[in-house]
Structures are given as C-alpha cells and as structure tokens.
Amino acid sequence: MQMRIAKNQIVSAERKVIARVFAKNFLGDFKRNTMNTLVDLGTLRRPVDLSVGATYVPQLYNQI
C-alpha cells in the first residue's frame, strides 16, 4: 500500500514538472511573438515616433 502511494506521488510530481516545463516553453515563445507582432503593427510605438507621424509629417506636406 505504501509503495503504491509512493509511486502515485512520484508520477504526480513528474506530471507537474512536465506540465511546468511545457507551459514555460510555450509561454516564452508566445510572449516573444506577441511583443514582436504588436511592435510590427505599430501598437507599441514610442511617443516620439507617434508625434513625428502626427505633427511633423503633415506640416512637411503643407510646406511642399
């Protein structure tokens, strides 16, 4: 009975470790890909870049 309980605890611990490693690998790639996608879409631009596109470029077009 004790051996069966010990074996079940070992199996449970191994499953937890495997699940943790899988989740860590998946979320690491997911997080990196999400950040790159948001930057590429322009959602996460620096305020300086936004002000150049909203203020400077229209004034430049008006001067042309």
BALOBA-1460 file (C-alpha; in Angstrom, 3 decimals):
// residues 64
<rec num="1" residu="m" x="0.000" y="0.000" z="0.000"/>
<rec num="2" residu="q" x="2.806" y="2.413" z="0.907"/>
<rec num="3" residu="m" x="4.692" y="1.582" z="-2.271"/>
<rec num="4" residu="r" x="1.577" y="2.249" z="-4.342"/>
<rec num="5" residu="i" x="1.088" y="5.632" z="-2.648"/>
<rec num="6" residu="a" x="4.772" y="6.499" z="-3.144"/>
<rec num="7" residu="k" x="4.587" y="5.522" z="-6.812"/>
<rec num="8" residu="n" x="1.469" y="7.650" z="-7.335"/>
<rec num="9" residu="q" x="3.200" y="10.612" z="-5.682"/>
<rec num="10" residu="i" x="6.242" y="10.201" z="-7.947"/>
<rec num="11" residu="v" x="4.034" y="10.002" z="-11.049"/>
<rec num="12" residu="s" x="2.131" y="13.084" z="-9.926"/>
<rec num="13" residu="a" x="5.353" y="15.011" z="-9.316"/>
<rec num="14" residu="e" x="6.694" y="14.032" z="-12.745"/>
<rec num="15" residu="r" x="3.476" y="15.192" z="-14.419"/>
<rec num="16" residu="k" x="3.698" y="18.545" z="-12.626"/>
<rec num="17" residu="v" x="7.296" y="19.044" z="-13.746"/>
<rec num="18" residu="i" x="6.480" y="18.132" z="-17.352"/>
<rec num="19" residu="a" x="3.466" y="20.452" z="-17.381"/>
<rec num="20" residu="r" x="5.506" y="23.299" z="-15.890"/>
<rec num="21" residu="v" x="8.303" y="22.896" z="-18.466"/>
<rec num="22" residu="f" x="5.817" y="22.697" z="-21.353"/>
<rec num="23" residu="a" x="3.949" y="25.798" z="-20.157"/>
<rec num="24" residu="k" x="7.177" y="27.734" z="-19.647"/>
<rec num="25" residu="n" x="8.411" y="26.930" z="-23.160"/>
<rec num="26" residu="f" x="5.056" y="27.712" z="-24.758"/>
<rec num="27" residu="l" x="4.535" y="30.998" z="-22.917"/>
<rec num="28" residu="g" x="8.119" y="32.090" z="-23.592"/>
<rec num="29" residu="d" x="7.610" y="31.779" z="-27.359"/>
<rec num="30" residu="f" x="4.085" y="33.171" z="-27.168"/>
<rec num="31" residu="k" x="5.184" y="36.233" z="-25.211"/>
<rec num="32" residu="r" x="8.089" y="36.969" z="-27.564"/>
<rec num="33" residu="n" x="5.952" y="36.520" z="-30.687"/>
<rec num="34" residu="t" x="3.171" y="38.703" z="-29.278"/>
<rec num="35" residu="m" x="5.561" y="41.548" z="-28.483"/>
<rec num="36" residu="n" x="7.112" y="41.390" z="-31.965"/>
<rec num="37" residu="t" x="3.665" y="41.362" z="-33.576"/>
<rec num="38" residu="l" x="2.473" y="44.366" z="-31.564"/>
<rec num="39" residu="v" x="5.607" y="46.326" z="-32.440"/>
<rec num="40" residu="d" x="5.255" y="45.418" z="-36.126"/>
<rec num="41" residu="l" x="1.616" y="46.522" z="-36.150"/>
<rec num="42" residu="g" x="2.593" y="49.836" z="-34.605"/>
<rec num="43" residu="t" x="0.604" y="49.336" z="-31.436"/>
<rec num="44" residu="l" x="3.677" y="49.683" z="-29.237"/>
<rec num="45" residu="r" x="5.402" y="52.674" z="-30.791"/>
<rec num="46" residu="r" x="7.497" y="55.164" z="-28.908"/>
<rec num="47" residu="p" x="5.770" y="58.509" z="-28.225"/>
<rec num="48" residu="v" x="8.444" y="60.272" z="-30.288"/>
<rec num="49" residu="d" x="7.554" y="58.165" z="-33.328"/>
<rec num="50" residu="l" x="3.865" y="58.935" z="-32.878"/>
<rec num="51" residu="s" x="4.466" y="62.685" z="-32.576"/>
<rec num="52" residu="v" x="6.643" y="62.699" z="-35.702"/>
<rec num="53" residu="g" x="3.918" y="60.969" z="-37.701"/>
<rec num="54" residu="a" x="1.100" y="63.106" z="-36.312"/>
<rec num="55" residu="t" x="2.742" y="66.552" z="-36.197"/>
<rec num="56" residu="y" x="5.878" y="66.804" z="-38.302"/>
<rec num="57" residu="v" x="4.819" y="64.926" z="-41.423"/>
<rec num="58" residu="p" x="1.558" y="66.883" z="-42.001"/>
<rec num="59" residu="q" x="3.447" y="70.177" z="-41.565"/>
<rec num="60" residu="l" x="6.024" y="68.951" z="-44.061"/>
<rec num="61" residu="y" x="3.278" y="68.120" z="-46.564"/>
<rec num="62" residu="n" x="1.763" y="71.589" z="-46.103"/>
<rec num="63" residu="q" x="5.116" y="73.196" z="-46.881"/>
<rec num="64" residu="i" x="5.515" y="71.145" z="-50.038"/>
